[in-house]
Amino acid sequence: AAQARNNCRRVRDGRFFFFLISATAKMEMKMEECEVIDLYELHYSDLSSSTKVDSIMEALGANGPGLLAVTGIPNSSNLRSYLLPLARNLSLLDRLTRNRILKD
């Protein structure tokens, strides 16, 4: 049970719970042993706001949960349907080609 406690984290975004667990902790995990992480939510229009920079850095920094949800993205449905297949194609490339593409 102690190992499960170290390997699982429960992420709450206000509507859903997501469980991130390691394969070794899967069988041992108990819901009450998981750490609850609050998801930092930011609207797309606030991304250019200099007042939000500190909040973003805190959420993504070493002491923050490392999770940031951006909401209200214009045309997100179209972007998702275009980009998700490309993500799969990128993942299937050999490592050197993929690294070259990502660095450009």
C-alpha positions in Angstrom: 0.0 0.0 0.0 2.9 2.4 0.7 4.2 1.8 -2.8 0.8 2.5 -4.3 0.7 5.8 -2.3 3.9 6.9 -3.9 2.9 5.9 -7.4 -0.6 7.3 -7.8 -1.9 10.8 -8.1 -5.5 11.8 -8.5 -6.1 14.9 -10.7 -9.3 16.9 -10.3 -10.5 19.4 -12.8 -13.9 20.1 -11.3 -15.9 17.6 -13.4 -13.8 14.5 -13.8 -11.2 12.6 -11.8 -8.2 11.3 -13.7 -6.0 8.6 -12.2 -2.3 8.5 -13.1 -0.7 5.3 -11.7 2.2 3.1 -12.4 1.7 -0.5 -13.5 3.1 -1.8 -10.2 0.7 0.2 -8.1 -2.3 -0.6 -10.2 -3.4 -3.6 -8.1 -2.5 -2.0 -4.8 -4.1 1.4 -5.4 -6.8 2.6 -3.1 -8.6 5.8 -3.9 -8.1 7.4 -0.5 -4.4 7.0 -0.8 -4.0 9.2 -3.8 -2.9 12.8 -3.6 -5.5 15.2 -5.1 -4.0 17.8 -7.5 -6.0 20.8 -8.5 -5.9 21.6 -12.2 -5.0 25.2 -13.0 -7.5 26.4 -15.7 -6.8 29.4 -18.0 -8.9 30.8 -20.7 -7.2 31.2 -24.1 -7.8 35.0 -24.1 -5.8 35.3 -20.9 -2.7 33.8 -22.4 -1.4 37.2 -23.5 -2.1 38.8 -20.1 1.1 39.7 -18.3 -0.8 39.4 -15.0 -1.3 35.7 -15.5 2.4 34.9 -16.1 3.1 34.3 -12.4 0.1 32.0 -12.0 1.2 30.0 -15.1 4.8 29.7 -13.8 3.5 28.6 -10.4 1.2 26.0 -11.9 4.0 24.6 -14.2 6.9 25.1 -11.8 8.6 22.7 -9.5 6.2 23.3 -6.6 3.1 23.4 -8.7 1.0 20.5 -9.9 2.5 20.7 -13.4 -0.9 20.8 -15.0 -2.4 23.6 -17.0 -5.7 23.4 -18.9 -6.3 26.0 -21.6 -10.0 26.6 -22.3 -11.9 28.5 -24.9 -9.4 27.9 -27.8 -10.9 29.1 -31.1 -11.4 26.3 -33.6 -10.2 23.7 -31.2 -12.3 21.0 -32.8 -10.8 21.6 -36.2 -7.3 21.8 -34.8 -7.8 18.6 -32.8 -9.0 16.7 -35.9 -6.1 17.9 -37.9 -3.3 17.6 -35.3 -4.1 14.3 -33.6 -3.4 12.2 -36.8 -0.2 14.1 -37.2 0.8 13.3 -33.6 0.5 9.6 -34.4 2.5 10.0 -37.6 5.2 11.8 -35.6 5.3 9.1 -33.0 5.9 6.4 -35.6 8.9 8.1 -37.1 12.4 6.9 -36.2 14.0 8.8 -33.3 16.5 10.8 -35.3 13.9 12.1 -37.8 11.5 12.9 -35.0 14.2 14.8 -33.1 15.1 16.8 -36.2 11.5 17.8 -36.8 10.9 18.8 -33.2 14.0 20.9 -33.1 13.2 22.9 -36.2 
